[in-house]
Amino acid sequence: MAPQDKNTPPPLPEPLRVAVADSHTHLDMQESTVEEALTKAASVGVTTVVQVGCDLAGSRWAAETAAAHDSVHATVALHPNEAPRIVLGDPDGWSRQGAREPGGDGALDAALTEIDKLAALPQVRGVGETGLDYFRTGPEGMAAQEASFRAHIEIAKRHGKALVIHDREAHDDVLRILREEGAPDRVVFHCYSGDAEMAKICAAAGYFMSFAGNVTFKNAQHLRDALAVAPPELVLVETDAPFLTPAPYRGRANAPYLIPVTLRAMAEVTALTEDALATAIAANTARAFGY
């Protein structure tokens, strides 16, 4: 098959010698079964995955899947783009639930109450992905996003869970709200998207920075610059699968088994050996998510 065939899964990379975790994946959005995905990942040294919830259905699924598999840990949340859909409605049915009627603040409160209950479960290691997304949500949705983000911070702190942040084109406001609310002990910037200056701010606050396949993209020098200044004890690696497939497979479906591709590219940026970086990332992910 031609290498440009978008439907061909990328080949298995050379296995890592030191096992690591995929700190952020969406198994419920991938083609393969959970068992297939975990087996394939483990065969290349990715022995743990963090399954991330983005809405009520996905958060319930994450908790159930983590309960059924020792190598899976769950996080639960309403994604920043989900909160405005709940409050204002979603006539286009962009999300997986299809079109929705406006529910107002009461519907958001009810959804947050369910996230709170799920966050108490032992297999749920984090609250997220939550945060702010100014790319997809217009100004009319910002109030719902911010209210939801503040509520998730409170839930994470009360349950002693990690806070997993989705920050898209909203760096200053995300950092400000964390300061205003008081951040939980463990904060993970998923798919870190800031520059080196922001990485220094995150490092000073002790926030984990998780790098995804886009750190390999040609136009992502700012991410490589950020990784170069991020302390090795605060760095994680993720797929965000099925999205953000690392080069040279960009445009094809991502999956946890491709973590070694991203990790090796990261090692080149950090000047650490592959094994040293993998050892740090394995310890960091366990520390971040408390497993």
Kinemage of the C-alpha trace (Angstrom):
@kinemage 1
@onewidth
@group {chain A} dominant
@subgroup {mainchain}
@vectorlist {calphas} color= white
{ca met a 1} P 0.000 0.000 0.000
{ca ala a 2} L 1.197 3.514 -0.708
{ca pro a 3} L 2.579 5.239 2.391
{ca gln a 4} L 0.129 8.089 1.837
{ca asp a 5} L -2.858 5.749 2.342
{ca lys a 6} L -4.543 7.415 5.313
{ca asn a 7} L -6.388 4.230 6.255
{ca thr a 8} L -3.264 2.113 6.743
{ca pro a 9} L -2.245 1.967 10.409
{ca pro a 10} L 1.368 3.112 10.887
{ca pro a 11} L 3.795 0.225 11.488
{ca leu a 12} L 4.792 -0.909 14.982
{ca pro a 13} L 7.779 1.134 16.157
{ca glu a 14} L 10.846 -0.432 17.711
{ca pro a 15} L 9.884 -1.292 21.325
{ca leu a 16} L 11.055 0.963 24.143
{ca arg a 17} L 13.508 -0.640 26.550
{ca val a 18} L 11.937 1.222 29.493
{ca ala a 19} L 8.141 0.934 29.745
{ca val a 20} L 6.122 4.153 29.816
{ca ala a 21} L 2.510 5.349 30.042
{ca asp a 22} L 0.385 7.162 27.478
{ca ser a 23} L -0.827 9.965 29.741
{ca his a 24} L -3.829 10.925 27.600
{ca thr a 25} L -5.751 8.771 25.142
{ca his a 26} L -9.298 8.308 23.862
{ca leu a 27} L -9.743 4.551 23.370
{ca asp a 28} L -13.478 5.095 22.864
{ca met a 29} L -12.767 7.058 19.659
{ca gln a 30} L -10.357 4.494 18.157
{ca glu a 31} L -11.098 1.752 15.629
{ca ser a 32} L -9.666 -1.192 17.568
{ca thr a 33} L -11.089 -2.846 20.666
{ca val a 34} L -9.672 -1.843 24.042
{ca glu a 35} L -7.969 -5.244 24.320
{ca glu a 36} L -6.340 -4.909 20.891
{ca ala a 37} L -5.139 -1.379 21.639
{ca leu a 38} L -3.657 -2.361 25.007
{ca thr a 39} L -1.947 -5.486 23.636
{ca lys a 40} L -0.418 -3.600 20.718
{ca ala a 41} L 0.753 -0.791 23.025
{ca ala a 42} L 2.265 -3.196 25.558
{ca ser a 43} L 4.186 -4.962 22.763
{ca val a 44} L 6.254 -1.763 22.232
{ca gly a 45} L 6.627 -0.853 25.903
{ca val a 46} L 3.553 1.307 26.479
{ca thr a 47} L 2.181 -0.651 29.418
{ca thr a 48} L -0.201 1.903 30.964
{ca val a 49} L -2.750 4.313 29.499
{ca val a 50} L -4.828 7.118 30.941
{ca gln a 51} L -8.289 7.046 29.355
{ca val a 52} L -9.772 10.537 29.327
{ca gly a 53} L -13.435 11.504 29.599
{ca cys a 54} L -14.829 14.461 27.638
{ca asp a 55} L -18.551 14.242 28.432
{ca leu a 56} L -20.864 12.292 30.722
{ca ala a 57} L -21.090 9.224 28.495
{ca gly a 58} L -17.349 9.185 27.859
{ca ser a 59} L -16.533 9.718 31.532
{ca arg a 60} L -18.771 6.809 32.570
{ca trp a 61} L -17.101 4.665 29.892
{ca ala a 62} L -13.616 5.695 31.081
{ca ala a 63} L -14.439 4.705 34.668
{ca glu a 64} L -15.910 1.353 33.577
{ca thr a 65} L -12.946 0.587 31.299
{ca ala a 66} L -10.407 1.449 34.006
{ca ala a 67} L -12.274 -0.789 36.452
{ca ala a 68} L -12.026 -3.678 33.963
{ca his a 69} L -8.322 -3.290 33.030
{ca asp a 70} L -5.408 -2.968 35.452
{ca ser a 71} L -3.336 -1.083 32.870
{ca val a 72} L -5.994 1.615 32.347
{ca his a 73} L -6.565 4.620 34.614
{ca ala a 74} L -9.472 7.000 34.065
{ca thr a 75} L -10.082 10.721 34.158
{ca val a 76} L -13.573 12.225 34.083
{ca ala a 77} L -14.787 15.648 32.996
{ca leu a 78} L -16.850 17.818 30.737
{ca his a 79} L -14.529 19.036 27.968
{ca pro a 80} L -14.346 22.842 27.677
{ca asn a 81} L -16.333 22.623 24.435
{ca glu a 82} L -18.928 20.399 26.097
{ca ala a 83} L -19.958 22.921 28.775
{ca pro a 84} L -21.378 25.511 26.315
{ca arg a 85} L -23.212 22.733 24.445
{ca ile a 86} L -24.954 21.699 27.650
{ca val a 87} L -25.910 25.277 28.577
{ca leu a 88} L -26.635 26.820 25.146
{ca gly a 89} L -27.580 23.742 23.140
{ca asp a 90} L -25.915 22.389 20.013
{ca pro a 91} L -28.125 22.617 16.919
{ca asp a 92} L -25.398 21.197 14.643
{ca gly a 93} L -24.853 18.079 16.703
{ca trp a 94} L -21.085 18.521 16.499
{ca ser a 95} L -20.444 16.261 19.474
{ca arg a 96} L -20.995 12.514 19.581
{ca gln a 97} L -24.348 12.950 21.323
{ca gly a 98} L -25.869 14.689 18.315
{ca ala a 99} L -27.991 17.842 18.359
{ca arg a 100} L -29.024 19.091 21.780
{ca glu a 101} L -31.527 21.500 23.256
{ca pro a 102} L -30.293 24.325 25.493
{ca gly a 103} L -30.284 23.135 29.113
{ca gly a 104} L -29.182 26.299 30.872
{ca asp a 105} L -27.075 26.490 34.020
{ca gly a 106} L -29.208 23.851 35.720
{ca ala a 107} L -28.189 21.232 33.174
{ca leu a 108} L -24.521 22.125 33.647
{ca asp a 109} L -24.885 21.814 37.433
{ca ala a 110} L -26.542 18.410 37.049
{ca ala a 111} L -23.762 17.189 34.743
{ca leu a 112} L -21.084 18.460 37.144
{ca thr a 113} L -22.796 16.604 40.004
{ca glu a 114} L -22.390 13.362 38.064
{ca ile a 115} L -18.719 14.136 37.288
{ca asp a 116} L -18.236 14.735 41.009
{ca lys a 117} L -19.656 11.276 41.815
{ca leu a 118} L -17.437 9.589 39.207
{ca ala a 119} L -14.376 11.475 40.493
{ca ala a 120} L -14.749 9.706 43.844
{ca leu a 121} L -14.131 6.264 42.282
{ca pro a 122} L -10.715 4.732 43.027
{ca gln a 123} L -9.921 3.880 39.397
{ca val a 124} L -10.540 7.521 38.435
{ca arg a 125} L -7.138 9.165 38.856
{ca gly a 126} L -7.881 12.576 37.460
{ca val a 127} L -10.454 15.242 36.713
{ca gly a 128} L -10.182 16.344 33.095
{ca glu a 129} L -9.921 17.206 30.404
{ca thr a 130} L -11.201 20.573 31.546
{ca gly a 131} L -10.005 24.097 30.943
{ca leu a 132} L -10.631 26.691 28.257
{ca asp a 133} L -10.829 26.469 24.468
{ca tyr a 134} L -11.100 29.769 22.643
{ca phe a 135} L -10.511 28.113 19.261
{ca arg a 136} L -13.860 26.373 18.904
{ca thr a 137} L -16.114 28.191 21.377
{ca gly a 138} L -17.127 31.752 20.582
{ca pro a 139} L -17.515 34.571 23.111
{ca glu a 140} L -21.071 33.475 23.945
{ca gly a 141} L -19.765 30.192 25.356
{ca met a 142} L -16.973 31.584 27.514
{ca ala a 143} L -19.011 32.040 30.688
{ca ala a 144} L -20.136 28.392 30.652
{ca gln a 145} L -16.562 27.238 29.977
{ca glu a 146} L -15.143 29.263 32.835
{ca ala a 147} L -17.836 28.202 35.309
{ca ser a 148} L -17.267 24.564 34.355
{ca phe a 149} L -13.462 24.894 34.658
{ca arg a 150} L -13.714 26.449 38.128
{ca ala a 151} L -16.081 23.677 39.235
{ca his a 152} L -13.709 20.976 37.961
{ca ile a 153} L -10.808 22.544 39.889
{ca glu a 154} L -12.883 22.344 43.066
{ca ile a 155} L -13.859 18.715 42.371
{ca ala a 156} L -10.223 17.719 41.757
{ca lys a 157} L -9.083 19.355 44.988
{ca arg a 158} L -11.867 17.865 47.090
{ca his a 159} L -11.167 14.321 45.849
{ca gly a 160} L -7.379 14.718 45.811
{ca lys a 161} L -7.185 13.887 42.111
{ca ala a 162} L -4.975 15.248 39.338
{ca leu a 163} L -6.392 18.089 37.236
{ca val a 164} L -5.977 17.518 33.481
{ca ile a 165} L -6.100 20.751 31.522
{ca his a 166} L -7.147 21.382 27.934
{ca asp a 167} L -5.767 24.815 27.017
{ca arg a 168} L -6.350 25.969 23.469
{ca glu a 169} L -5.514 29.585 22.656
{ca ala a 170} L -6.340 30.513 26.262
{ca his a 171} L -3.006 30.351 28.107
{ca asp a 172} L -3.291 33.558 30.140
{ca asp a 173} L -6.836 32.900 31.319
{ca val a 174} L -6.111 29.263 32.224
{ca leu a 175} L -3.104 30.298 34.327
{ca arg a 176} L -5.080 33.151 35.910
{ca ile a 177} L -8.011 30.926 36.922
{ca leu a 178} L -5.618 28.345 38.405
{ca arg a 179} L -4.089 31.143 40.495
{ca glu a 180} L -7.491 32.521 41.517
{ca glu a 181} L -8.980 29.164 42.500
{ca gly a 182} L -5.781 27.697 43.923
{ca ala a 183} L -4.501 24.775 41.856
{ca pro a 184} L -4.740 21.155 43.027
{ca asp a 185} L -1.494 19.492 44.123
{ca arg a 186} L -1.133 17.822 40.719
{ca val a 187} L -1.878 19.664 37.484
{ca val a 188} L -1.242 18.262 33.995
{ca phe a 189} L -1.246 20.488 30.913
{ca his a 190} L -2.415 17.919 28.346
{ca cys a 191} L -1.107 18.387 24.807
{ca tyr a 192} L 1.053 21.236 26.058
{ca ser a 193} L 0.612 24.095 23.590
{ca gly a 194} L 2.463 27.029 25.148
{ca asp a 195} L 5.917 28.412 24.432
{ca ala a 196} L 9.152 28.311 26.401
{ca glu a 197} L 8.162 31.316 28.538
{ca met a 198} L 4.941 29.602 29.595
{ca ala a 199} L 6.887 26.398 30.271
{ca lys a 200} L 8.987 28.324 32.783
{ca ile a 201} L 5.811 29.584 34.488
{ca cys a 202} L 4.395 26.042 34.615
{ca ala a 203} L 7.690 24.684 35.943
{ca ala a 204} L 7.798 27.283 38.710
{ca ala a 205} L 4.273 26.237 39.731
{ca gly a 206} L 5.155 22.527 39.556
{ca tyr a 207} L 2.679 21.817 36.751
{ca phe a 208} L 3.285 18.740 34.578
{ca met a 209} L 3.581 19.327 30.832
{ca ser a 210} L 2.435 16.478 28.588
{ca phe a 211} L 3.733 16.512 25.017
{ca ala a 212} L 1.818 14.917 22.142
{ca gly a 213} L 2.675 13.981 18.553
{ca asn a 214} L 2.462 17.601 17.421
{ca val a 215} L 5.882 18.181 19.048
{ca thr a 216} L 7.201 16.407 15.907
{ca phe a 217} L 5.442 18.728 13.436
{ca lys a 218} L 7.637 21.023 11.312
{ca asn a 219} L 5.721 24.146 12.340
{ca ala a 220} L 5.921 23.383 16.091
{ca gln a 221} L 9.331 24.806 16.989
{ca his a 222} L 7.719 26.641 19.949
{ca leu a 223} L 6.794 23.241 21.438
{ca arg a 224} L 10.338 21.935 21.038
{ca asp a 225} L 11.645 25.132 22.637
{ca ala a 226} L 9.244 24.620 25.552
{ca leu a 227} L 10.293 20.983 25.935
{ca ala a 228} L 13.946 22.025 25.950
{ca val a 229} L 13.413 24.219 29.056
{ca ala a 230} L 10.846 21.988 30.833
{ca pro a 231} L 12.375 20.198 33.856
{ca pro a 232} L 12.676 16.447 33.079
{ca glu a 233} L 10.753 15.630 36.285
{ca leu a 234} L 7.671 17.499 34.969
{ca val a 235} L 7.496 16.035 31.438
{ca leu a 236} L 4.887 13.487 30.289
{ca val a 237} L 4.148 11.956 26.884
{ca glu a 238} L 0.737 11.278 25.331
{ca thr a 239} L -0.975 10.406 22.091
{ca asp a 240} L -4.339 12.200 22.428
{ca ala a 241} L -5.238 9.346 20.055
{ca pro a 242} L -6.838 9.142 17.575
{ca phe a 243} L -5.629 12.727 17.041
{ca leu a 244} L -2.180 14.362 16.681
{ca thr a 245} L -0.368 11.427 15.083
{ca pro a 246} L 3.383 12.082 15.125
{ca ala a 247} L 5.415 12.634 11.970
{ca pro a 248} L 5.974 10.900 9.612
{ca tyr a 249} L 2.459 9.455 10.049
{ca arg a 250} L 0.563 12.735 10.405
{ca gly a 251} L -2.938 12.447 8.949
{ca arg a 252} L -3.352 8.766 9.895
{ca ala a 253} L -5.109 7.537 13.041
{ca asn a 254} L -3.070 7.758 16.219
{ca ala a 255} L -3.005 5.026 18.895
{ca pro a 256} L -1.089 4.366 22.128
{ca tyr a 257} L 1.386 2.050 20.364
{ca leu a 258} L 2.871 5.101 18.585
{ca ile a 259} L 4.137 6.662 21.841
{ca pro a 260} L 7.729 5.479 21.085
{ca val a 261} L 7.793 7.645 17.937
{ca thr a 262} L 6.989 10.781 19.918
{ca leu a 263} L 9.221 9.852 22.851
{ca arg a 264} L 12.247 9.364 20.583
{ca ala a 265} L 11.660 12.760 18.956
{ca met a 266} L 11.398 14.281 22.441
{ca ala a 267} L 14.673 12.660 23.534
{ca glu a 268} L 16.464 14.409 20.665
{ca val a 269} L 15.144 17.774 21.882
{ca thr a 270} L 15.939 17.231 25.558
{ca ala a 271} L 19.453 15.855 25.017
{ca leu a 272} L 18.522 12.966 27.321
{ca thr a 273} L 18.972 9.414 26.105
{ca glu a 274} L 15.808 7.574 25.126
{ca asp a 275} L 16.099 5.325 28.207
{ca ala a 276} L 16.701 8.237 30.585
{ca leu a 277} L 13.715 10.155 29.234
{ca ala a 278} L 11.490 7.053 29.361
{ca thr a 279} L 12.567 6.374 32.958
{ca ala a 280} L 11.698 9.957 33.950
{ca ile a 281} L 8.362 9.905 32.106
{ca ala a 282} L 7.330 6.581 33.669
{ca ala a 283} L 7.967 7.938 37.167
{ca asn a 284} L 6.391 11.326 36.395
{ca thr a 285} L 3.160 9.830 35.046
{ca ala a 286} L 2.761 7.573 38.082
{ca arg a 287} L 3.373 10.575 40.343
{ca ala a 288} L 1.019 12.841 38.401
{ca phe a 289} L -1.875 10.378 38.492
{ca gly a 290} L -1.138 8.749 41.828
{ca tyr a 291} L -0.955 5.118 40.716
